[in-house]
Amino acid sequence: MARGLSIETRRIPIHGGYILELLLKGEFYYTNYGDVEKAVSEEMKEDPKGILIDVGGVEYVDSTGLAKLVSLSIRASKRKAGVVLFDVSPRIKRLLQSTHLQDLLVVRKTRDEALDYLKSQSTESQAGIS
């Protein structure tokens, strides 16, 4: 029996706004992506400068779940917000590679590296650098 997915959201204040942090725990299937979508949709109304996704607590994700993360990344980029995954397990890294999605998602090893990346992207965006 599949376990559910726990989603916790936090706002990290940065100059000119905030970065949305999602902490995902459990099993991430196509059937529970709607929960992630709902959490993110509410926050996207307020235009976060980026989305930081902690997948360290994700025990399993299927290819549809990863595709939904790519979809989220594309949607966020249209609003000039980056999406970064961090604390990615070897299993999820292999799935990203086997589905050829590793080039469509930004992955960083640690939370600090992911946060630094998003902050630098936000700074470049504010300065008009692309």
C-alpha positions as CSV (number, residue, x, y, z in Angstrom):
1,M,0.0,0.0,0.0
2,A,1.4,3.4,-1.0
3,R,2.1,5.9,1.7
4,G,1.0,9.5,1.3
5,L,3.0,12.5,0.7
6,S,3.6,15.1,3.4
7,I,4.1,18.7,2.1
8,E,5.4,21.5,4.3
9,T,5.8,25.0,2.9
10,R,8.0,27.9,4.2
11,R,8.8,31.3,3.0
12,I,12.4,32.5,3.0
13,P,12.6,36.3,2.9
14,I,15.0,37.7,0.4
15,H,15.5,41.2,-1.0
16,G,12.4,42.1,-3.0
17,G,10.3,39.2,-2.0
18,Y,10.6,35.6,-0.9
19,I,11.7,32.1,-2.0
20,L,9.1,29.3,-1.4
21,E,10.5,26.2,0.2
22,L,8.7,22.9,-0.2
23,L,9.7,20.0,2.0
24,L,8.4,16.7,0.6
25,K,8.3,13.5,2.6
26,G,6.9,10.1,1.7
27,E,6.0,8.7,-1.7
28,F,5.4,11.0,-4.7
29,Y,3.1,9.4,-7.3
30,Y,1.0,10.9,-10.0
31,T,-2.0,10.4,-7.7
32,N,-0.8,12.9,-5.1
33,Y,0.8,15.5,-7.3
34,G,-2.4,17.5,-7.0
35,D,-1.5,18.1,-3.4
36,V,1.8,19.7,-4.5
37,E,0.1,21.6,-7.2
38,K,-2.4,23.0,-4.7
39,A,0.3,24.1,-2.3
40,V,2.3,25.8,-5.1
41,S,-0.6,27.4,-6.9
42,E,-1.6,29.4,-3.8
43,E,2.0,30.7,-3.4
44,M,2.4,31.4,-7.1
45,K,-0.3,34.0,-6.8
46,E,2.2,36.1,-4.8
47,D,5.1,35.6,-7.2
48,P,7.9,34.0,-5.2
49,K,11.3,34.7,-6.6
50,G,12.1,31.0,-6.7
51,I,11.0,27.6,-5.4
52,L,13.3,25.4,-3.4
53,I,12.2,21.8,-3.2
54,D,13.7,19.4,-0.6
55,V,13.3,15.9,-1.8
56,G,15.5,14.3,0.8
57,G,12.5,12.8,2.5
58,V,11.0,11.4,-0.7
59,E,11.2,7.6,-0.4
60,Y,9.8,7.0,-3.9
61,V,8.9,9.1,-6.9
62,D,7.5,7.8,-10.2
63,S,8.4,9.2,-13.7
64,T,5.0,11.0,-13.8
65,G,5.9,12.8,-10.5
66,L,9.2,13.9,-12.0
67,A,7.4,15.1,-15.1
68,K,5.1,17.2,-12.9
69,L,8.2,18.8,-11.3
70,V,9.4,19.7,-14.7
71,S,6.0,21.2,-15.5
72,L,6.2,23.2,-12.3
73,S,9.7,24.4,-13.3
74,I,8.5,25.5,-16.7
75,R,5.5,27.3,-15.2
76,A,7.7,29.1,-12.6
77,S,10.2,30.1,-15.2
78,K,7.4,31.9,-17.1
79,R,7.0,34.0,-14.0
80,K,10.8,34.6,-13.8
81,A,11.1,32.2,-10.8
82,G,13.6,29.3,-10.7
83,V,13.0,25.9,-9.3
84,V,15.8,23.9,-7.6
85,L,15.7,20.4,-6.1
86,F,18.1,19.5,-3.4
87,D,19.1,16.5,-1.2
88,V,18.3,14.3,-4.2
89,S,18.8,10.6,-3.4
90,P,20.8,8.3,-5.8
91,R,17.6,6.5,-6.7
92,I,15.9,9.8,-7.8
93,K,19.1,10.8,-9.7
94,R,19.0,7.5,-11.6
95,L,15.4,8.1,-12.5
96,L,16.1,11.6,-13.7
97,Q,18.9,10.2,-15.9
98,S,16.8,7.3,-17.2
99,T,13.9,9.6,-18.1
100,H,16.3,12.2,-19.6
101,L,14.9,14.9,-17.3
102,Q,18.2,15.8,-15.6
103,D,18.8,18.6,-18.1
104,L,15.3,20.1,-17.4
105,L,15.6,20.4,-13.6
106,V,18.2,22.3,-11.6
107,V,19.6,20.0,-8.9
108,R,22.0,21.0,-6.1
109,K,23.5,18.9,-3.4
110,T,22.6,20.9,-0.3
111,R,20.0,23.4,0.8
112,D,22.6,26.2,1.0
113,E,23.8,25.6,-2.5
114,A,20.2,25.5,-3.8
115,L,19.4,28.7,-1.9
116,D,22.5,30.5,-3.2
117,Y,21.6,29.5,-6.7
118,L,18.1,30.9,-6.5
119,K,19.3,34.1,-4.8
120,S,21.9,34.6,-7.6
121,Q,19.2,34.1,-10.2
122,S,16.9,36.5,-8.5
123,T,19.7,39.1,-8.4
124,E,20.4,38.6,-12.1
125,S,16.7,39.0,-12.9
126,Q,16.4,42.2,-10.9
127,A,19.5,43.6,-12.7
128,G,18.1,42.7,-16.1
129,I,20.7,40.0,-16.7
130,S,19.4,36.8,-18.5
